[in-house]
């Protein structure tokens, strides 16, 4: 039986074999292997080839992954093997403006009170990306969804979760990494026009936001910004190391998610905490922070055994951003 395979010059692919294999095995027929590749350039067409496959799938799953990584539940057994799907929020206003994201996320009702009308929220493109994630995951039966409570992630989760009856839970351990005075500043890559950023002053009374013209973080804080970009694990403010802290909150998030009854959960959050979630699951420290990358709307899938040990199944799938692909796993 001939199998249709989509191929391209890109490296991001999602392979859907398991469900097809089980179905055709029951029917006494060879399976259809479906490989869908993301195409970062719409100008590069995807091509279709034919491969002969008479009986066996072209790839096989791991038989066991015991002790492949460290336990994320501190060796506390979980109720059953689990799968967790991680999604990065859609494009936000500060993503679009190449600004360092905030970790607070003041709700719209509080913005005027705090002197801000331009926090980082989903753009129209970000909303469409969230809608594409919803369609791509429509056939996946989730037992619940965990999300950051910050606006851009919260809105993405609410779009994806619309129409589902299972619980949608917002937890603080999924908030973005806190980068202090760098938040809101430009990364030095956006056009030279006036923007607004939020300069935060921390006082006993709370946080005060002032509107100022945007500045390049590298110009104002050259040493700190360079450290953040080139050696993020060493970036610190007054003895506080943001990545060490986010590694701790990532482990907290994993433990809460994995000890929740259910077999498959969706998690919607931010880029830095996503990197921390991926690295902690694989047993990597903060010095490996930039070893992975996750696009807006990118989907990553982990499988966990009863000991809370992880196996990475898919990293940063983006086929659904360039096609009507629906995942089955």
N, C-alpha and C positions, 0 to 999 in steps of 0.2 A: 504493500500500500504506500502511496506517495504522500509525503508530509510536506506541507507548505512552510517554508522558513523565511522570515523577513530578515534581511541582512543589510548592514550599512557599515560605514567606516567608523562609527562611534563605538564607545566602550560601555555604555550604560544599557544593559539589557535585562528584561524580565523573562523568565522561562516558566511556562505553565505546563507541567507534565503530570503532576500527581493525580489530579481529579480525572483527567482524560485517561490515564493509565488504569485507574481503578474501574472506570466505567467500561472501557473496552475489554478489560480482563473478564469482567462479568459477562459480557456479550460474546466472548470468544473471538474478539477481533483485535488486531494490532492497534496501538494507540496513535493518536495524532500529536506530534510534538509542535508546540506553538512557541516561537521565540519572537518577542517584540522588542525592538531596539528604539531608544529615544534618539531623536534627530535634532541636535541643537541648532542646526542651520536649516530653516525651511526650504532653502534653495537646493539642498542636497537631497535628491529623491531616494526613497527606500526601494530596494529591489527585491524581487521574489524569486527564489530558487526552489528546485525540487530535489529531495533527498529520499532515496529508497530506504524503507524501514519495514522489515518483514515481521519482527516479533518483539524485539526488546527496545526499551527507551534508550536514548543516546547517553543519558546521564543517570547516575544513581545517587540516592540520598545516603548520608552517613548512617552507619548501623548504630553507632553509639558515640556519645561525646562526653562521657563521664570523666570528670577532672580535667577537661580541656581548658576550663577557666575556673576562677575562684567563685565560690558561692556568694550570691548577692543577698541571700537571706540569712547569712551567718550560720550556714549549715542547718537552719530550721527547715524541715521538709514542708513543701507546699502540697496542696490538696491533690494536684494532678499536673502532668506536663502542660506547659502553657506556650502560647504564641503571643507576642506583643508587636504591634505595628506602630511605628513612630512616624509622625508627619510634621514637617516644618510648616509654620504658618505661611499664608500667602504674602505676596509683595506688599510691603508697608510704605507709608509716605517717607519714612527715614531711610529705608532701603533704597528707594527711588532717588533720594537726594544724597546718597552715599554718606550718611551720618551714622555715628556710633549709637547703637540702640539704647533706649532707656530700660531700666529694670523695675520701674514703679508702675507706670501705666495708670495715670490719673483718669478716672471715668469722666465722660463728657459733662455730667452734672456738676463736677468739681472744677472744671478747667477755668471758668471765669473767676471763680473764687481764688484760684492759685495764680491767676495772671497769664494763663496759657490757653490758646485756642488751636494749637497745632502739635499735639502729641502724636506719637507714631501709631497710626491706625491703618487699616487695610485700604489700599487704593482700589480703583475699579478693576485693574488687572489682578490684584490680590483676591478680590471677590470671585472673579472668574476662575482663578486657580483653585480656590477652595471648592467651587462648584464642580470642577473637573475631578478633584479628589473624591468628592461625594459620589460621582458617577462611576469612577474607577473602582471604588470599594463597595459598590452597591450590593454585590453578591457575596460579600464576606460577612458571616454571622458573628458579630462582636457581642460579648457579654457586658460590656460597659466601656465608657470613654473617660480618660483622665486628661485634664487640660490645665495649662497655665491660666491664671485669672487675668493676665494682662491683655488689654483690648485686642491686639492684633491676633493673638493665639486664640483667645476666647471667641472672637467672631468667626475665625476659621473653623473651630470645633463646632460651633452652633450651626454653621452652614452644613458641614459634613454630617452632623448628627440629626439634622431635621428629618422627622418622620420615623425615627427609631424610638422604641419605648424603653430601652435599657437606660440605666442611669448615666448622666453626664456629670462628672465630679471635677471641681476646680481645686487644685492643691498648690500651695505656695512653693513646695519643693521643685516645681516645674517652671518657676520664674526664670527670667533671663539673668545671666551673670551681672553683678553690680560693678561697674567700672568708674564709680565716683565722678570726678570732674570731667572725665573724657566723654561722658554720655551727652549726646546731642550735638557734639562737635563734628565737623566734616572730616572725612578720611583723606582729604586732599586730592580727590579724584573727580569731584563734581565741578560744573562750570562756575565761573566767578560771578555769581550774582548774589544779591542779599537774601539770606534765609533767616529764620528764627531758630534759636536754640534755647534750651532751658538750662540756666546756670543754677545749680542747687547749693543753697546754703543750709547747713545742718545746725539746728539750734534746739534747745530743750523744748521750745514751743512747737516744733515740727519742721516741715520742709517748706521753704519759700521759693517760688519760681519767678524769675525775672526774664523779661523778653529783651534779648540783645541781638545785634546782627551776628550772623554766623561767622565763626572763625575756623581756621584750619587747626586741628589739634596739634599737628606737628610743629606749627609755627609758635604756638603758645606754650606747649609742653613737649619740646623736642626729645628730651631724654626719656620721659615716661612713655610717650607715644611710640618711640622707636623700640623700647623694651617690650611694649605690648605687641607690636607687630612682629618682632624678630625673636623674642624670647618670652612669650606670654606667661610661662610658669613662674618667671622671676619678677613679673610686674607686681608691685606692691605699693600701697598707700598707707603711711603711718603704721607700718608693720602688719597690715592686713593684705593677704595674698588672695585676690578674687578667685583665681582658678582652684586653689586649694579648697576654698570654701564651696565652690560650685561642684567640685568632685564629691564633697561630703553630702551636699543636698541631692546630687544625682543618686548616690547610694540610698539615701532616705527614700527618694521617689521609687526606685526599683523595689525596695523592700515592701513599701505600701502596696504597690501594684501587684507584685507577685504573691503576696499573702492574702489578697482579695479573692474570694471564691469565684471561679470562672475559668474558662480555658483560653479565651482570646480577648485581648483588650486593645483598644486604640488609644494612642497618646499623641496629643497635639501640643507642640511647644516651640521653643526658639533655637536658633543655631548654636549658640555657645553651650547651652544645657544639653542639646542634642549630641554635640560632640562629646560632652562629658558622659552622657548616658551610654553612648557607643563604646567609648574607651573603658569605662568602668566595667561594662559587661564583658569586655575582652581582656580585662586585667591590665590595662595600660594606664600609666600615670599622667599627670598634668603636662609633663614635658612632651607628650605625644598629642597635644591638643590640636595641632594643625595637620595631623596625619590623615584626617578624614574631612570631607566637605559635604554639605547637604544643601541642595537648592531649595528655593521657596516652593512649597508643594511637593518636595521630594519625599519618597516613601521608603522606609527602612524596616526590615522584618527580622526579629529574633525568635528563636525557639529556645525554651527552657526545660530542663529535666526536673524531676521532683526535688533535687538538691538545690535548685536555684542557680544552676550553672548554665551558661549561655552558649548558643551557637548562632553565628550570624548567617542568615539565609539570603537576604537581599539588602543591598546598600544603595540608597539614593536613587530609587527607580523613578524615572520621569517620562516613561512612554506615554502616559496619560495626558501630558502637557502638549503633545504633538499629534495625538490621534484620539480616537474614541475607545481606546483600549480599556477593557474591564479585566481586573485581576481575578485569578482563581488560585487560591493556595490554602 
